[in-house]
Amino acid sequence: MTKLTFRNSKGNLVDVPTVAATKAKNAFGAILDRATHGGAVAITRHDTPRAVLLDYDEFQSLVKARSNALDELDAEFDSLLVRMQTPKARRGMDSAFHASPAQLGRAAVRAARKRR
């Protein structure tokens, strides 16, 4: 069986104990206490992890981390959008949409040469 680990909200790499689904069903209270004190318990079926019972504080930490990442991406998108809305960017897009294939080819060659 694969050893399961995760980095908890304190940044520590911890082992995740596993418990069979049948045992989890029959002794849910004890498994819940174990998850609460240890951070998480993996529930297995036929020795394969199928789910994880996670301490609420650990869950909140994961949600917050994901939310922060989405907030950063949202801010980055807004910044890019603002930069694309300048008059110079609009003129560039307008000329690109109205350019002939030959003009686009020449522009591509010029841009490639500038990067060297």
C-alpha angles and dihedrals in degrees: 000000000000116000109237123215135165138184107248127214090272091056095251120137106233134182115244113221116224130220130185116252092240092055091046089053094048098041102029095146093056092045090049091052089049092052092046093054099036101036098242146013123202115220114213136196116198089352092302119116108244104166143359126227104212132197110249094239090053090049091051090050091053092047092049092049092051092045091051091051091051091048090053092049090048091053091047091051092049090050092050091047092052090051091050092053096065119117090246092053091047092051090049093051092045092052091046092053092049097042122112120238090257092052091049090050093052091048091051092051091049091050092048092051092051091056094058 
